């Protein structure tokens, strides 16, 4: 069963990546971590963090004197939701169209083709078991 995960902007993904790496961070710790790799101002980071809390993607632990933040979804859950949104928006919801375009436009090595074939075979086995 898929959870209904809200859309996350590219900037919000940066905050989520920080929280997936280490949960229960204070706003100051998140700001400090992000300022190492971005030129974002603390107010911008705080706004993005507040948005993620409003979207219910990030939770707030209010039991301590200083609030800490933690992800409410795993990285894999968010990736899966983002992938579905992308496929729906760009390829009309069909994975086949996406794969066909990818295969036509990319020059894949023999090893990559074998790996993809193996993944498809494994997927088919799993579906036949059900």
C-alpha positions, -999 to 999 in steps of 0.1 A, spaced: 0 0 0 15 33 -11 13 62 13 2 95 -1 35 114 1 33 151 -7 55 165 -35 89 177 -24 107 205 -42 143 201 -53 154 224 -24 133 205 1 151 173 -10 183 189 3 168 192 37 154 157 36 188 143 26 203 160 57 177 145 79 180 110 64 217 111 70 211 120 107 176 124 122 167 145 153 186 176 143 179 211 156 171 238 131 206 253 138 222 219 130 203 216 97 212 252 88 249 246 96 250 214 76 233 229 45 254 261 46 285 239 40 272 229 6 249 258 -4 248 295 -3 214 296 13 206 320 41 194 306 74 159 322 68 156 303 35 165 270 51 141 277 80 113 285 55 119 252 36 120 233 69 87 249 80 72 239 46 82 203 51 66 203 86 34 218 71 34 191 44 38 165 71 70 151 56 90 162 86 81 158 122 90 179 152 101 165 186 89 191 211 98 172 242 132 189 247 140 225 253 152 228 217 130 213 190 144 186 168 133 175 134 130 141 119 118 126 86 83 110 86 90 90 54 120 69 44 142 80 16 130 50 -4 93 59 1 100 95 -12 120 82 -42 93 58 -51 66 86 -49 89 110 -69 94 83 -96 57 77 -99 50 114 -102 78 119 -128 66 89 -149 30 101 -147 39 137 -156 64 131 -184 54 97 -198 17 96 -192 21 70 -165 37 43 -186 70 29 -176 73 12 -210 74 46 -227 101 58 -204 122 27 -208 118 28 -246 130 64 -248 159 57 -224 171 27 -243 168 45 -277 187 76 -264 214 60 -243 242 38 -255 241 9 -231 270 -15 -227 265 -52 -230 268 -55 -192 242 -29 -187 218 -46 -211 224 -79 -194 217 -64 -160 185 -48 -172 174 -81 -188 181 -99 -155 161 -73 -136 132 -77 -159 134 -115 -157 134 -113 -119 104 -90 -120 85 -114 -142 93 -143 -118 80 -123 -89 48 -115 -107 43 -151 -117 46 -162 -81 16 -140 -71 
